[in-house]
Amino acid sequence: MQMICRHLLIRGKVQGVYYRVTAQTEAVAQGLTGWVRNRSDGRVEAVVNGPELAVRAFIDWAYHGPPAARVEDIEVAESDDSGHSEFSLRATL
């Protein structure tokens, strides 16, 4: 099982719709670690670590998010920010 780490920048109507909390719930359900936070520019940022299939499933979920979200685009990049023991909510950047 290959472990991977991805950095996501999610754009659209993704703040004020419980995106971060539901992202945390989804990540924990997939057995992933990392973090998620709002950004002052209106995007949501996340780092997701775990088995490749679980990370890919999370990214697929991220394109839809919670029911009130309207995701326009997601930038996905490889990341070396791995070393997390849980999936946490971070303060807005």
PyMOL Python script that loads the backbone (N, CA, C, O; Angstrom):
from pymol import cmd

cmd.read_pdbstr("""\
ATOM      1  N   MET A   1       0.852  -1.175   0.000  1.00  0.00           N
ATOM      2  CA  MET A   1       0.000   0.000   0.000  1.00  0.00           C
ATOM      3  C   MET A   1       0.898   1.238   0.000  1.00  0.00           C
ATOM      4  O   MET A   1       1.661   1.468   0.939  1.00  0.00           O
ATOM      5  N   GLN A   2       0.794   2.020  -1.056  1.00  0.00           N
ATOM      6  CA  GLN A   2       1.624   3.218  -1.183  1.00  0.00           C
ATOM      7  C   GLN A   2       0.992   4.393  -0.442  1.00  0.00           C
ATOM      8  O   GLN A   2      -0.189   4.692  -0.625  1.00  0.00           O
ATOM      9  N   MET A   3       1.787   5.054   0.394  1.00  0.00           N
ATOM     10  CA  MET A   3       1.331   6.233   1.127  1.00  0.00           C
ATOM     11  C   MET A   3       1.703   7.474   0.323  1.00  0.00           C
ATOM     12  O   MET A   3       2.812   7.573  -0.202  1.00  0.00           O
ATOM     13  N   ILE A   4       0.763   8.424   0.231  1.00  0.00           N
ATOM     14  CA  ILE A   4       1.018   9.665  -0.494  1.00  0.00           C
ATOM     15  C   ILE A   4       0.538  10.853   0.329  1.00  0.00           C
ATOM     16  O   ILE A   4      -0.222  10.697   1.285  1.00  0.00           O
ATOM     17  N   CYS A   5       0.990  12.032  -0.053  1.00  0.00           N
ATOM     18  CA  CYS A   5       0.587  13.280   0.593  1.00  0.00           C
ATOM     19  C   CYS A   5       0.245  14.281  -0.500  1.00  0.00           C
ATOM     20  O   CYS A   5       1.018  14.471  -1.439  1.00  0.00           O
ATOM     21  N   ARG A   6      -0.917  14.921  -0.375  1.00  0.00           N
ATOM     22  CA  ARG A   6      -1.345  15.900  -1.370  1.00  0.00           C
ATOM     23  C   ARG A   6      -1.771  17.200  -0.688  1.00  0.00           C
ATOM     24  O   ARG A   6      -2.346  17.195   0.400  1.00  0.00           O
ATOM     25  N   HIS A   7      -1.473  18.306  -1.359  1.00  0.00           N
ATOM     26  CA  HIS A   7      -1.871  19.647  -0.929  1.00  0.00           C
ATOM     27  C   HIS A   7      -3.007  20.081  -1.849  1.00  0.00           C
ATOM     28  O   HIS A   7      -2.881  19.992  -3.070  1.00  0.00           O
ATOM     29  N   LEU A   8      -4.117  20.551  -1.275  1.00  0.00           N
ATOM     30  CA  LEU A   8      -5.281  20.960  -2.052  1.00  0.00           C
ATOM     31  C   LEU A   8      -5.611  22.419  -1.777  1.00  0.00           C
ATOM     32  O   LEU A   8      -5.571  22.864  -0.630  1.00  0.00           O
ATOM     33  N   LEU A   9      -5.934  23.156  -2.822  1.00  0.00           N
ATOM     34  CA  LEU A   9      -6.505  24.501  -2.720  1.00  0.00           C
ATOM     35  C   LEU A   9      -7.850  24.444  -3.433  1.00  0.00           C
ATOM     36  O   LEU A   9      -7.916  24.227  -4.643  1.00  0.00           O
ATOM     37  N   ILE A  10      -8.920  24.643  -2.669  1.00  0.00           N
ATOM     38  CA  ILE A  10     -10.277  24.448  -3.160  1.00  0.00           C
ATOM     39  C   ILE A  10     -10.940  25.807  -3.313  1.00  0.00           C
ATOM     40  O   ILE A  10     -10.990  26.597  -2.371  1.00  0.00           O
ATOM     41  N   ARG A  11     -11.451  26.069  -4.519  1.00  0.00           N
ATOM     42  CA  ARG A  11     -12.026  27.381  -4.833  1.00  0.00           C
ATOM     43  C   ARG A  11     -13.502  27.233  -5.170  1.00  0.00           C
ATOM     44  O   ARG A  11     -13.921  26.235  -5.755  1.00  0.00           O
ATOM     45  N   GLY A  12     -14.278  28.234  -4.794  1.00  0.00           N
ATOM     46  CA  GLY A  12     -15.711  28.268  -5.064  1.00  0.00           C
ATOM     47  C   GLY A  12     -16.436  28.752  -3.825  1.00  0.00           C
ATOM     48  O   GLY A  12     -15.869  29.473  -3.004  1.00  0.00           O
ATOM     49  N   LYS A  13     -17.690  28.356  -3.692  1.00  0.00           N
ATOM     50  CA  LYS A  13     -18.440  28.678  -2.475  1.00  0.00           C
ATOM     51  C   LYS A  13     -18.123  27.572  -1.468  1.00  0.00           C
ATOM     52  O   LYS A  13     -18.843  26.581  -1.354  1.00  0.00           O
ATOM     53  N   VAL A  14     -17.026  27.774  -0.748  1.00  0.00           N
ATOM     54  CA  VAL A  14     -16.530  26.728   0.150  1.00  0.00           C
ATOM     55  C   VAL A  14     -16.328  27.215   1.587  1.00  0.00           C
ATOM     56  O   VAL A  14     -15.879  26.452   2.442  1.00  0.00           O
ATOM     57  N   GLN A  15     -16.652  28.467   1.852  1.00  0.00           N
ATOM     58  CA  GLN A  15     -16.597  28.970   3.226  1.00  0.00           C
ATOM     59  C   GLN A  15     -18.012  29.318   3.665  1.00  0.00           C
ATOM     60  O   GLN A  15     -18.826  29.788   2.870  1.00  0.00           O
ATOM     61  N   GLY A  16     -18.294  29.081   4.946  1.00  0.00           N
ATOM     62  CA  GLY A  16     -19.626  29.341   5.476  1.00  0.00           C
ATOM     63  C   GLY A  16     -20.624  28.250   5.115  1.00  0.00           C
ATOM     64  O   GLY A  16     -21.833  28.446   5.241  1.00  0.00           O
ATOM     65  N   VAL A  17     -20.123  27.097   4.663  1.00  0.00           N
ATOM     66  CA  VAL A  17     -20.994  25.984   4.267  1.00  0.00           C
ATOM     67  C   VAL A  17     -20.576  24.677   4.962  1.00  0.00           C
ATOM     68  O   VAL A  17     -20.957  23.590   4.528  1.00  0.00           O
ATOM     69  N   TYR A  18     -19.796  24.793   6.033  1.00  0.00           N
ATOM     70  CA  TYR A  18     -19.299  23.645   6.811  1.00  0.00           C
ATOM     71  C   TYR A  18     -18.353  22.749   6.009  1.00  0.00           C
ATOM     72  O   TYR A  18     -18.270  21.547   6.261  1.00  0.00           O
ATOM     73  N   TYR A  19     -17.651  23.329   5.054  1.00  0.00           N
ATOM     74  CA  TYR A  19     -16.727  22.541   4.237  1.00  0.00           C
ATOM     75  C   TYR A  19     -15.615  21.938   5.095  1.00  0.00           C
ATOM     76  O   TYR A  19     -15.319  20.749   4.976  1.00  0.00           O
ATOM     77  N   ARG A  20     -14.998  22.746   5.955  1.00  0.00           N
ATOM     78  CA  ARG A  20     -13.876  22.242   6.758  1.00  0.00           C
ATOM     79  C   ARG A  20     -14.292  21.099   7.673  1.00  0.00           C
ATOM     80  O   ARG A  20     -13.610  20.076   7.749  1.00  0.00           O
ATOM     81  N   VAL A  21     -15.405  21.273   8.363  1.00  0.00           N
ATOM     82  CA  VAL A  21     -15.852  20.252   9.312  1.00  0.00           C
ATOM     83  C   VAL A  21     -16.205  18.957   8.585  1.00  0.00           C
ATOM     84  O   VAL A  21     -15.842  17.872   9.040  1.00  0.00           O
ATOM     85  N   THR A  22     -16.903  19.062   7.468  1.00  0.00           N
ATOM     86  CA  THR A  22     -17.244  17.846   6.734  1.00  0.00           C
ATOM     87  C   THR A  22     -16.009  17.239   6.074  1.00  0.00           C
ATOM     88  O   THR A  22     -15.940  16.021   5.910  1.00  0.00           O
ATOM     89  N   ALA A  23     -15.039  18.060   5.693  1.00  0.00           N
ATOM     90  CA  ALA A  23     -13.779  17.527   5.156  1.00  0.00           C
ATOM     91  C   ALA A  23     -13.054  16.731   6.239  1.00  0.00           C
ATOM     92  O   ALA A  23     -12.511  15.660   5.967  1.00  0.00           O
ATOM     93  N   GLN A  24     -13.046  17.250   7.457  1.00  0.00           N
ATOM     94  CA  GLN A  24     -12.411  16.527   8.556  1.00  0.00           C
ATOM     95  C   GLN A  24     -13.122  15.194   8.795  1.00  0.00           C
ATOM     96  O   GLN A  24     -12.466  14.167   8.971  1.00  0.00           O
ATOM     97  N   THR A  25     -14.441  15.202   8.802  1.00  0.00           N
ATOM     98  CA  THR A  25     -15.210  13.972   8.996  1.00  0.00           C
ATOM     99  C   THR A  25     -14.903  12.959   7.900  1.00  0.00           C
ATOM    100  O   THR A  25     -14.705  11.777   8.181  1.00  0.00           O
ATOM    101  N   GLU A  26     -14.862  13.416   6.656  1.00  0.00           N
ATOM    102  CA  GLU A  26     -14.560  12.541   5.521  1.00  0.00           C
ATOM    103  C   GLU A  26     -13.143  11.986   5.619  1.00  0.00           C
ATOM    104  O   GLU A  26     -12.923  10.799   5.379  1.00  0.00           O
ATOM    105  N   ALA A  27     -12.186  12.831   5.968  1.00  0.00           N
ATOM    106  CA  ALA A  27     -10.793  12.388   6.078  1.00  0.00           C
ATOM    107  C   ALA A  27     -10.637  11.334   7.172  1.00  0.00           C
ATOM    108  O   ALA A  27      -9.966  10.322   6.970  1.00  0.00           O
ATOM    109  N   VAL A  28     -11.249  11.568   8.317  1.00  0.00           N
ATOM    110  CA  VAL A  28     -11.167  10.604   9.418  1.00  0.00           C
ATOM    111  C   VAL A  28     -11.820   9.283   9.001  1.00  0.00           C
ATOM    112  O   VAL A  28     -11.292   8.211   9.297  1.00  0.00           O
ATOM    113  N   ALA A  29     -12.960   9.354   8.318  1.00  0.00           N
ATOM    114  CA  ALA A  29     -13.632   8.137   7.848  1.00  0.00           C
ATOM    115  C   ALA A  29     -12.754   7.347   6.880  1.00  0.00           C
ATOM    116  O   ALA A  29     -12.832   6.120   6.829  1.00  0.00           O
ATOM    117  N   GLN A  30     -11.915   8.051   6.109  1.00  0.00           N
ATOM    118  CA  GLN A  30     -11.013   7.398   5.154  1.00  0.00           C
ATOM    119  C   GLN A  30      -9.698   6.963   5.813  1.00  0.00           C
ATOM    120  O   GLN A  30      -8.857   6.343   5.162  1.00  0.00           O
ATOM    121  N   GLY A  31      -9.518   7.285   7.108  1.00  0.00           N
ATOM    122  CA  GLY A  31      -8.288   6.917   7.808  1.00  0.00           C
ATOM    123  C   GLY A  31      -7.104   7.794   7.449  1.00  0.00           C
ATOM    124  O   GLY A  31      -5.958   7.349   7.517  1.00  0.00           O
ATOM    125  N   LEU A  32      -7.368   9.044   7.066  1.00  0.00           N
ATOM    126  CA  LEU A  32      -6.317   9.961   6.629  1.00  0.00           C
ATOM    127  C   LEU A  32      -5.870  10.877   7.761  1.00  0.00           C
ATOM    128  O   LEU A  32      -6.589  11.068   8.742  1.00  0.00           O
ATOM    129  N   THR A  33      -4.683  11.437   7.614  1.00  0.00           N
ATOM    130  CA  THR A  33      -4.182  12.459   8.523  1.00  0.00           C
ATOM    131  C   THR A  33      -3.896  13.715   7.715  1.00  0.00           C
ATOM    132  O   THR A  33      -3.862  13.686   6.484  1.00  0.00           O
ATOM    133  N   GLY A  34      -3.688  14.825   8.431  1.00  0.00           N
ATOM    134  CA  GLY A  34      -3.394  16.093   7.773  1.00  0.00           C
ATOM    135  C   GLY A  34      -4.147  17.222   8.437  1.00  0.00           C
ATOM    136  O   GLY A  34      -4.340  17.221   9.653  1.00  0.00           O
ATOM    137  N   TRP A  35      -4.573  18.187   7.638  1.00  0.00           N
ATOM    138  CA  TRP A  35      -5.270  19.347   8.193  1.00  0.00           C
ATOM    139  C   TRP A  35      -6.069  20.062   7.104  1.00  0.00           C
ATOM    140  O   TRP A  35      -5.879  19.825   5.911  1.00  0.00           O
ATOM    141  N   VAL A  36      -6.971  20.947   7.549  1.00  0.00           N
ATOM    142  CA  VAL A  36      -7.768  21.768   6.642  1.00  0.00           C
ATOM    143  C   VAL A  36      -7.976  23.128   7.296  1.00  0.00           C
ATOM    144  O   VAL A  36      -8.100  23.217   8.517  1.00  0.00           O
ATOM    145  N   ARG A  37      -8.014  24.192   6.486  1.00  0.00           N
ATOM    146  CA  ARG A  37      -8.254  25.535   7.020  1.00  0.00           C
ATOM    147  C   ARG A  37      -8.859  26.426   5.944  1.00  0.00           C
ATOM    148  O   ARG A  37      -8.707  26.173   4.748  1.00  0.00           O
ATOM    149  N   ASN A  38      -9.547  27.475   6.391  1.00  0.00           N
ATOM    150  CA  ASN A  38      -9.993  28.536   5.492  1.00  0.00           C
ATOM    151  C   ASN A  38      -8.821  29.452   5.209  1.00  0.00           C
ATOM    152  O   ASN A  38      -7.915  29.602   6.030  1.00  0.00           O
ATOM    153  N   ARG A  39      -8.851  30.058   4.045  1.00  0.00           N
ATOM    154  CA  ARG A  39      -7.861  31.080   3.696  1.00  0.00           C
ATOM    155  C   ARG A  39      -8.593  32.410   3.551  1.00  0.00           C
ATOM    156  O   ARG A  39      -9.771  32.447   3.196  1.00  0.00           O
ATOM    157  N   SER A  40      -7.891  33.485   3.827  1.00  0.00           N
ATOM    158  CA  SER A  40      -8.510  34.812   3.774  1.00  0.00           C
ATOM    159  C   SER A  40      -8.941  35.193   2.361  1.00  0.00           C
ATOM    160  O   SER A  40      -9.729  36.124   2.195  1.00  0.00           O
ATOM    161  N   ASP A  41      -8.442  34.495   1.337  1.00  0.00           N
ATOM    162  CA  ASP A  41      -8.845  34.792  -0.043  1.00  0.00           C
ATOM    163  C   ASP A  41     -10.115  34.047  -0.459  1.00  0.00           C
ATOM    164  O   ASP A  41     -10.512  34.111  -1.623  1.00  0.00           O
ATOM    165  N   GLY A  42     -10.756  33.340   0.481  1.00  0.00           N
ATOM    166  CA  GLY A  42     -12.013  32.656   0.197  1.00  0.00           C
ATOM    167  C   GLY A  42     -11.869  31.185  -0.146  1.00  0.00           C
ATOM    168  O   GLY A  42     -12.868  30.473  -0.249  1.00  0.00           O
ATOM    169  N   ARG A  43     -10.641  30.719  -0.322  1.00  0.00           N
ATOM    170  CA  ARG A  43     -10.440  29.304  -0.631  1.00  0.00           C
ATOM    171  C   ARG A  43     -10.321  28.486   0.653  1.00  0.00           C
ATOM    172  O   ARG A  43     -10.167  29.034   1.745  1.00  0.00           O
ATOM    173  N   VAL A  44     -10.395  27.180   0.502  1.00  0.00           N
ATOM    174  CA  VAL A  44     -10.095  26.244   1.578  1.00  0.00           C
ATOM    175  C   VAL A  44      -8.822  25.519   1.178  1.00  0.00           C
ATOM    176  O   VAL A  44      -8.653  25.132   0.022  1.00  0.00           O
ATOM    177  N   GLU A  45      -7.929  25.339   2.141  1.00  0.00           N
ATOM    178  CA  GLU A  45      -6.650  24.670   1.904  1.00  0.00           C
ATOM    179  C   GLU A  45      -6.597  23.411   2.762  1.00  0.00           C
ATOM    180  O   GLU A  45      -7.049  23.414   3.906  1.00  0.00           O
ATOM    181  N   ALA A  46      -6.044  22.339   2.207  1.00  0.00           N
ATOM    182  CA  ALA A  46      -5.930  21.094   2.966  1.00  0.00           C
ATOM    183  C   ALA A  46      -4.657  20.357   2.585  1.00  0.00           C
ATOM    184  O   ALA A  46      -4.160  20.475   1.465  1.00  0.00           O
ATOM    185  N   VAL A  47      -4.144  19.601   3.533  1.00  0.00           N
ATOM    186  CA  VAL A  47      -3.072  18.639   3.293  1.00  0.00           C
ATOM    187  C   VAL A  47      -3.614  17.296   3.751  1.00  0.00           C
ATOM    188  O   VAL A  47      -4.125  17.163   4.863  1.00  0.00           O
ATOM    189  N   VAL A  48      -3.494  16.299   2.876  1.00  0.00           N
ATOM    190  CA  VAL A  48      -4.068  14.984   3.132  1.00  0.00           C
ATOM    191  C   VAL A  48      -2.984  13.923   2.964  1.00  0.00           C
ATOM    192  O   VAL A  48      -2.324  13.862   1.927  1.00  0.00           O
ATOM    193  N   ASN A  49      -2.804  13.088   3.987  1.00  0.00           N
ATOM    194  CA  ASN A  49      -1.793  12.022   3.984  1.00  0.00           C
ATOM    195  C   ASN A  49      -2.471  10.677   4.193  1.00  0.00           C
ATOM    196  O   ASN A  49      -3.399  10.561   4.994  1.00  0.00           O
ATOM    197  N   GLY A  50      -2.009   9.665   3.474  1.00  0.00           N
ATOM    198  CA  GLY A  50      -2.525   8.324   3.711  1.00  0.00           C
ATOM    199  C   GLY A  50      -2.333   7.425   2.517  1.00  0.00           C
ATOM    200  O   GLY A  50      -1.601   7.760   1.586  1.00  0.00           O
ATOM    201  N   PRO A  51      -2.999   6.265   2.542  1.00  0.00           N
ATOM    202  CA  PRO A  51      -2.917   5.343   1.418  1.00  0.00           C
ATOM    203  C   PRO A  51      -3.443   6.004   0.137  1.00  0.00           C
ATOM    204  O   PRO A  51      -4.415   6.758   0.172  1.00  0.00           O
ATOM    205  N   GLU A  52      -2.796   5.714  -0.976  1.00  0.00           N
ATOM    206  CA  GLU A  52      -3.133   6.376  -2.234  1.00  0.00           C
ATOM    207  C   GLU A  52      -4.620   6.299  -2.569  1.00  0.00           C
ATOM    208  O   GLU A  52      -5.211   7.308  -2.953  1.00  0.00           O
ATOM    209  N   LEU A  53      -5.237   5.128  -2.433  1.00  0.00           N
ATOM    210  CA  LEU A  53      -6.658   5.004  -2.784  1.00  0.00           C
ATOM    211  C   LEU A  53      -7.538   5.869  -1.891  1.00  0.00           C
ATOM    212  O   LEU A  53      -8.511   6.454  -2.366  1.00  0.00           O
ATOM    213  N   ALA A  54      -7.211   5.958  -0.607  1.00  0.00           N
ATOM    214  CA  ALA A  54      -7.993   6.780   0.316  1.00  0.00           C
ATOM    215  C   ALA A  54      -7.818   8.260   0.010  1.00  0.00           C
ATOM    216  O   ALA A  54      -8.786   9.019   0.063  1.00  0.00           O
ATOM    217  N   VAL A  55      -6.604   8.681  -0.307  1.00  0.00           N
ATOM    218  CA  VAL A  55      -6.366  10.086  -0.666  1.00  0.00           C
ATOM    219  C   VAL A  55      -7.129  10.425  -1.940  1.00  0.00           C
ATOM    220  O   VAL A  55      -7.743  11.488  -2.029  1.00  0.00           O
ATOM    221  N   ARG A  56      -7.097   9.534  -2.922  1.00  0.00           N
ATOM    222  CA  ARG A  56      -7.839   9.775  -4.169  1.00  0.00           C
ATOM    223  C   ARG A  56      -9.343   9.855  -3.910  1.00  0.00           C
ATOM    224  O   ARG A  56     -10.031  10.677  -4.515  1.00  0.00           O
ATOM    225  N   ALA A  57      -9.857   9.008  -3.017  1.00  0.00           N
ATOM    226  CA  ALA A  57     -11.278   9.057  -2.664  1.00  0.00           C
ATOM    227  C   ALA A  57     -11.621  10.383  -1.992  1.00  0.00           C
ATOM    228  O   ALA A  57     -12.679  10.957  -2.253  1.00  0.00           O
ATOM    229  N   PHE A  58     -10.731  10.873  -1.125  1.00  0.00           N
ATOM    230  CA  PHE A  58     -10.963  12.167  -0.483  1.00  0.00           C
ATOM    231  C   PHE A  58     -10.988  13.285  -1.525  1.00  0.00           C
ATOM    232  O   PHE A  58     -11.848  14.164  -1.469  1.00  0.00           O
ATOM    233  N   ILE A  59     -10.057  13.256  -2.464  1.00  0.00           N
ATOM    234  CA  ILE A  59     -10.023  14.288  -3.510  1.00  0.00           C
ATOM    235  C   ILE A  59     -11.305  14.240  -4.332  1.00  0.00           C
ATOM    236  O   ILE A  59     -11.856  15.286  -4.674  1.00  0.00           O
ATOM    237  N   ASP A  60     -11.787  13.046  -4.654  1.00  0.00           N
ATOM    238  CA  ASP A  60     -13.067  12.927  -5.372  1.00  0.00           C
ATOM    239  C   ASP A  60     -14.186  13.565  -4.558  1.00  0.00           C
ATOM    240  O   ASP A  60     -15.011  14.294  -5.108  1.00  0.00           O
ATOM    241  N   TRP A  61     -14.224  13.296  -3.243  1.00  0.00           N
ATOM    242  CA  TRP A  61     -15.230  13.904  -2.378  1.00  0.00           C
ATOM    243  C   TRP A  61     -15.085  15.431  -2.382  1.00  0.00           C
ATOM    244  O   TRP A  61     -16.084  16.150  -2.414  1.00  0.00           O
ATOM    245  N   ALA A  62     -13.850  15.919  -2.351  1.00  0.00           N
ATOM    246  CA  ALA A  62     -13.586  17.359  -2.253  1.00  0.00           C
ATOM    247  C   ALA A  62     -14.179  18.133  -3.425  1.00  0.00           C
ATOM    248  O   ALA A  62     -14.525  19.305  -3.271  1.00  0.00           O
ATOM    249  N   TYR A  63     -14.303  17.510  -4.584  1.00  0.00           N
ATOM    250  CA  TYR A  63     -14.889  18.184  -5.745  1.00  0.00           C
ATOM    251  C   TYR A  63     -16.372  18.487  -5.546  1.00  0.00           C
ATOM    252  O   TYR A  63     -16.938  19.319  -6.255  1.00  0.00           O
ATOM    253  N   HIS A  64     -17.006  17.810  -4.578  1.00  0.00           N
ATOM    254  CA  HIS A  64     -18.420  18.062  -4.285  1.00  0.00           C
ATOM    255  C   HIS A  64     -18.586  18.731  -2.929  1.00  0.00           C
ATOM    256  O   HIS A  64     -19.329  19.704  -2.801  1.00  0.00           O
ATOM    257  N   GLY A  65     -17.896  18.214  -1.916  1.00  0.00           N
ATOM    258  CA  GLY A  65     -17.995  18.780  -0.577  1.00  0.00           C
ATOM    259  C   GLY A  65     -19.379  18.600   0.013  1.00  0.00           C
ATOM    260  O   GLY A  65     -20.144  17.753  -0.450  1.00  0.00           O
ATOM    261  N   PRO A  66     -19.714  19.384   1.030  1.00  0.00           N
ATOM    262  CA  PRO A  66     -21.034  19.294   1.652  1.00  0.00           C
ATOM    263  C   PRO A  66     -22.108  19.840   0.707  1.00  0.00           C
ATOM    264  O   PRO A  66     -21.782  20.513  -0.271  1.00  0.00           O
ATOM    265  N   PRO A  67     -23.384  19.558   0.989  1.00  0.00           N
ATOM    266  CA  PRO A  67     -24.458  19.941   0.064  1.00  0.00           C
ATOM    267  C   PRO A  67     -24.505  21.424  -0.315  1.00  0.00           C
ATOM    268  O   PRO A  67     -24.822  21.746  -1.460  1.00  0.00           O
ATOM    269  N   ALA A  68     -24.199  22.332   0.612  1.00  0.00           N
ATOM    270  CA  ALA A  68     -24.296  23.769   0.312  1.00  0.00           C
ATOM    271  C   ALA A  68     -23.083  24.316  -0.442  1.00  0.00           C
ATOM    272  O   ALA A  68     -23.116  25.452  -0.916  1.00  0.00           O
ATOM    273  N   ALA A  69     -22.026  23.533  -0.559  1.00  0.00           N
ATOM    274  CA  ALA A  69     -20.808  23.995  -1.250  1.00  0.00           C
ATOM    275  C   ALA A  69     -21.009  23.971  -2.761  1.00  0.00           C
ATOM    276  O   ALA A  69     -21.802  23.191  -3.290  1.00  0.00           O
ATOM    277  N   ARG A  70     -20.273  24.844  -3.438  1.00  0.00           N
ATOM    278  CA  ARG A  70     -20.238  24.871  -4.902  1.00  0.00           C
ATOM    279  C   ARG A  70     -18.774  24.984  -5.304  1.00  0.00           C
ATOM    280  O   ARG A  70     -18.249  26.089  -5.445  1.00  0.00           O
ATOM    281  N   VAL A  71     -18.124  23.859  -5.484  1.00  0.00           N
ATOM    282  CA  VAL A  71     -16.699  23.830  -5.808  1.00  0.00           C
ATOM    283  C   VAL A  71     -16.515  24.172  -7.279  1.00  0.00           C
ATOM    284  O   VAL A  71     -17.122  23.549  -8.150  1.00  0.00           O
ATOM    285  N   GLU A  72     -15.671  25.167  -7.551  1.00  0.00           N
ATOM    286  CA  GLU A  72     -15.371  25.571  -8.927  1.00  0.00           C
ATOM    287  C   GLU A  72     -14.105  24.906  -9.446  1.00  0.00           C
ATOM    288  O   GLU A  72     -14.030  24.540 -10.619  1.00  0.00           O
ATOM    289  N   ASP A  73     -13.108  24.749  -8.577  1.00  0.00           N
ATOM    290  CA  ASP A  73     -11.830  24.199  -9.017  1.00  0.00           C
ATOM    291  C   ASP A  73     -11.027  23.743  -7.808  1.00  0.00           C
ATOM    292  O   ASP A  73     -11.177  24.277  -6.709  1.00  0.00           O
ATOM    293  N   ILE A  74     -10.175  22.750  -8.025  1.00  0.00           N
ATOM    294  CA  ILE A  74      -9.240  22.313  -6.989  1.00  0.00           C
ATOM    295  C   ILE A  74      -7.862  22.185  -7.615  1.00  0.00           C
ATOM    296  O   ILE A  74      -7.684  21.511  -8.629  1.00  0.00           O
ATOM    297  N   GLU A  75      -6.888  22.845  -6.993  1.00  0.00           N
ATOM    298  CA  GLU A  75      -5.486  22.663  -7.373  1.00  0.00           C
ATOM    299  C   GLU A  75      -4.926  21.573  -6.464  1.00  0.00           C
ATOM    300  O   GLU A  75      -4.973  21.695  -5.240  1.00  0.00           O
ATOM    301  N   VAL A  76      -4.404  20.521  -7.059  1.00  0.00           N
ATOM    302  CA  VAL A  76      -3.836  19.411  -6.300  1.00  0.00           C
ATOM    303  C   VAL A  76      -2.352  19.317  -6.626  1.00  0.00           C
ATOM    304  O   VAL A  76      -1.965  19.306  -7.795  1.00  0.00           O
ATOM    305  N   ALA A  77      -1.527  19.251  -5.593  1.00  0.00           N
ATOM    306  CA  ALA A  77      -0.079  19.139  -5.786  1.00  0.00           C
ATOM    307  C   ALA A  77       0.490  18.127  -4.796  1.00  0.00           C
ATOM    308  O   ALA A  77      -0.071  17.911  -3.721  1.00  0.00           O
ATOM    309  N   GLU A  78       1.604  17.515  -5.170  1.00  0.00           N
ATOM    310  CA  GLU A  78       2.312  16.651  -4.231  1.00  0.00           C
ATOM    311  C   GLU A  78       2.821  17.513  -3.079  1.00  0.00           C
ATOM    312  O   GLU A  78       3.104  18.699  -3.250  1.00  0.00           O
ATOM    313  N   SER A  79       2.931  16.899  -1.911  1.00  0.00           N
ATOM    314  CA  SER A  79       3.392  17.626  -0.728  1.00  0.00           C
ATOM    315  C   SER A  79       4.294  16.721   0.101  1.00  0.00           C
ATOM    316  O   SER A  79       4.169  15.497   0.061  1.00  0.00           O
ATOM    317  N   ASP A  80       5.194  17.328   0.845  1.00  0.00           N
ATOM    318  CA  ASP A  80       6.011  16.555   1.782  1.00  0.00           C
ATOM    319  C   ASP A  80       5.633  16.880   3.232  1.00  0.00           C
ATOM    320  O   ASP A  80       6.379  16.569   4.161  1.00  0.00           O
ATOM    321  N   ASP A  81       4.454  17.515   3.412  1.00  0.00           N
ATOM    322  CA  ASP A  81       3.959  17.885   4.746  1.00  0.00           C
ATOM    323  C   ASP A  81       3.270  16.664   5.373  1.00  0.00           C
ATOM    324  O   ASP A  81       2.068  16.691   5.640  1.00  0.00           O
ATOM    325  N   SER A  82       4.028  15.620   5.598  1.00  0.00           N
ATOM    326  CA  SER A  82       3.466  14.383   6.128  1.00  0.00           C
ATOM    327  C   SER A  82       3.794  14.221   7.614  1.00  0.00           C
ATOM    328  O   SER A  82       4.337  15.280   7.932  1.00  0.00           O
ATOM    329  N   GLY A  83       3.747  13.616   8.414  1.00  0.00           N
ATOM    330  CA  GLY A  83       4.099  13.591   9.815  1.00  0.00           C
ATOM    331  C   GLY A  83       2.977  13.956  10.754  1.00  0.00           C
ATOM    332  O   GLY A  83       3.234  14.279  11.914  1.00  0.00           O
ATOM    333  N   HIS A  84       1.750  13.917  10.297  1.00  0.00           N
ATOM    334  CA  HIS A  84       0.609  14.262  11.162  1.00  0.00           C
ATOM    335  C   HIS A  84       0.046  12.984  11.786  1.00  0.00           C
ATOM    336  O   HIS A  84       0.027  11.930  11.150  1.00  0.00           O
ATOM    337  N   SER A  85      -0.409  13.086  13.029  1.00  0.00           N
ATOM    338  CA  SER A  85      -0.965  11.911  13.704  1.00  0.00           C
ATOM    339  C   SER A  85      -2.490  11.886  13.667  1.00  0.00           C
ATOM    340  O   SER A  85      -3.104  10.888  14.045  1.00  0.00           O
ATOM    341  N   GLU A  86      -3.102  12.978  13.214  1.00  0.00           N
ATOM    342  CA  GLU A  86      -4.563  13.073  13.132  1.00  0.00           C
ATOM    343  C   GLU A  86      -4.920  14.043  12.016  1.00  0.00           C
ATOM    344  O   GLU A  86      -4.036  14.611  11.375  1.00  0.00           O
ATOM    345  N   PHE A  87      -6.213  14.231  11.783  1.00  0.00           N
ATOM    346  CA  PHE A  87      -6.657  15.221  10.806  1.00  0.00           C
ATOM    347  C   PHE A  87      -7.277  16.370  11.592  1.00  0.00           C
ATOM    348  O   PHE A  87      -8.285  16.186  12.273  1.00  0.00           O
ATOM    349  N   SER A  88      -6.675  17.558  11.498  1.00  0.00           N
ATOM    350  CA  SER A  88      -7.078  18.674  12.351  1.00  0.00           C
ATOM    351  C   SER A  88      -7.625  19.854  11.557  1.00  0.00           C
ATOM    352  O   SER A  88      -7.379  20.002  10.360  1.00  0.00           O
ATOM    353  N   LEU A  89      -8.377  20.687  12.272  1.00  0.00           N
ATOM    354  CA  LEU A  89      -8.845  21.965  11.740  1.00  0.00           C
ATOM    355  C   LEU A  89      -7.835  23.018  12.159  1.00  0.00           C
ATOM    356  O   LEU A  89      -7.480  23.106  13.334  1.00  0.00           O
ATOM    357  N   ARG A  90      -7.375  23.812  11.216  1.00  0.00           N
ATOM    358  CA  ARG A  90      -6.418  24.881  11.525  1.00  0.00           C
ATOM    359  C   ARG A  90      -7.099  26.238  11.413  1.00  0.00           C
ATOM    360  O   ARG A  90      -8.140  26.381  10.771  1.00  0.00           O
ATOM    361  N   ALA A  91      -6.487  27.226  12.052  1.00  0.00           N
ATOM    362  CA  ALA A  91      -6.999  28.594  12.006  1.00  0.00           C
ATOM    363  C   ALA A  91      -6.845  29.165  10.597  1.00  0.00           C
ATOM    364  O   ALA A  91      -5.978  28.742   9.833  1.00  0.00           O
ATOM    365  N   THR A  92      -7.694  30.123  10.272  1.00  0.00           N
ATOM    366  CA  THR A  92      -7.651  30.788   8.971  1.00  0.00           C
ATOM    367  C   THR A  92      -6.297  31.433   8.739  1.00  0.00           C
ATOM    368  O   THR A  92      -5.715  32.025   9.648  1.00  0.00           O
ATOM    369  N   LEU A  93      -5.805  31.316   7.527  1.00  0.00           N
ATOM    370  CA  LEU A  93      -4.525  31.922   7.139  1.00  0.00           C
ATOM    371  C   LEU A  93      -4.796  33.166   6.328  1.00  0.00           C
ATOM    372  O   LEU A  93      -3.860  33.837   5.896  1.00  0.00           O
TER     373      LEU A  93
END
""", "prot")
cmd.dss("prot")
cmd.show_as("cartoon", "prot")
cmd.util.cbc("prot")
cmd.orient("prot")
